[in-house]
Amino acid sequence: MFCKIVSGDVPATIVRETETTVAFRDINPQAPTHVLVIPRLHHPDAASLAAAAPEVAADILREAGNVAADEKLVETGYRVVFNTGSGAGQTVFHAHAHILGGRGMQWPPG
């Protein structure tokens, strides 16, 4: 699914794009602001992305910060989440970071 968003074959509400990443709004938001940042190249999860392309993993984190700034989340705080594996809640097996904010975040989540 995310590869099709990158290629433009599936529509998404894109908020930022770089040479290596695409950021778009989650279709099932879990917070008032819920944006996903994905690599343009397919890697099934954050661990495989970091092993194969650490510079792109860094790009995702940089863009997470840029999204947070654009969305006015920096002062109030935000969460960056990588779910890795189905047991951790990963449902789309293309590496992606969730940027969540706009409400109080508790730990542990739930």
N, C-alpha and C positions, 0 to 999 in steps of 0.2 A: 504494500500500500504506500509506504513512504517513498519508495523509489518512483512510484507513479506521480506523487506530489512533486518531487524534484524535477521530473521530466515534463510536468505540466499536463499530464494525462488525467489527473484527478484534481479537482479544484480544492483550494485551501485559502484561508485568510492569512496571507503572508504578511508578516510585520517587519522582517529584515531578511536580507540575502547578502552573502559574501561569495567569494570564489569557491569556498569549501563548505559553506553551511547554508541552511535555510531555516528560518524561524517562522512558525505559524501558530495560530490559536488552536487549542485543543477543542475538538468537537463535543467533548463531554467534560467540561471544566469542573475541577474539584475545588476551585477557589475563584474569587472575583477576577483575578488575573491568572490565566493558565496558558502558558505558551510553551511549545515544544521547539527545541533546537536540535536539528539533525545534520549529520554529515551528508554531503552530496553523494559520496561513494558509499556503497553498501557494506556494512559490518554488522553482524547479528546482535552484538551487545557492546557495552562500554569496555569490558575487559579485552575483547578481541580488537576493538578500535584502538585502544591504548597500546596494545602490543604491536599492531601493524602500522599505525600512523599516529604516533604520539603528538605530532605537531597539529593534526586535525582535532585530536582530543582537547588540546590547549585552545584551539580556535573555538570549539564549542563552549568552553568555559568563559572565554573572552566575550563571546556573543551573548551568553547568559547574562553577564554583567551589563552589556549594552542594552539588552532587552529590558532588564530591571530599571536601568536609568531612563530609557524611553517611556516606560510604563509608570514612572514616578514611584518606584518601590524602594529606592535606596535608603531613604530616611526612615521608613517604617519597617524595613526588613523584608526578606524574601527567602525562599527555599529553592535549592537546585537539587533535583533528585534523578538518579539513574537507577532504574529497576533492571536487574540482571537475572534472567531466568524466570520461568513461570511461577516458581514458588515465592518469588519476590514481587509478583504482580506484573511482570512484563507480558504484554499481550501482542505487541507488534515487535517482531524480531529483526529490527533495524535500530542500531544504536540511537538513543535520543535522550536528551536532558529535559526534564520538566522544570519550568520556572513558575513557581507558585507564590502568590502574594495577594495583598489587598484585604487580608483579615489576619487575626492572630493565628499563629502556628504553634501547636503544642507538640511536645515530645514525650513519649512516643506517639507517632501519628495514629490516627484512628478515630 
